[in-house]
Amino acid sequence: MSLAPTFARTKLSFILLYLPDDHTGGTRPDKARPAANVADNDLALGRVVDAVSHSPFWEDTAILVLEDDAQNGADHVE
């Protein structure tokens, strides 16, 4: 699925995007493996960056990525 047509139509001043696969079900057999959850979010973020970078708004767009809910310490940016 391409997000590029969405970005090509309208420029918004702020978008907060939540990628929900940041928590895992551990190694329970009925849940996706932790690596799969992380890979889902990596793919989704890559698709967002690809869509924005191929839009007319790329030159004046900032994408900030935060890891939320660190569980055992302060949140941080990687």
HELIX and SHEET records of a PDB file:
HELIX    1   1 ALA A    4  ARG A    9  1                                   6    
HELIX    2   2 PRO A   34  SER A   53  1                                  20    
HELIX    3   3 TRP A   58  ASP A   60  5                                   3    
END                                                                             
